């Protein structure tokens, strides 16, 4: 997160939709986000809609996580 903190305005954290998901609060407590604000969501869909709504055309949205999360994102949004 050290390098991402240089370019990130906010981290948006979501649980996996599988039983393999780590507790969101445990995840947030265990990572040093380098003073970048963190917002948590209950679902990927909610986080994505919020990020798209508040971003501009010049913003870059990066989805980072396990292959479960990234796969769910690609499957839902066909990107």
Buried (B, 14 or more C-beta within 10 A) or exposed (E): EEEEEEEBEEBBBBBBBEEEBEEBEEBBEEEEBEEBEEEBBEEBBEBBEEBEEEEEEEEEEEBEBEEEBEEBBEEEEEE
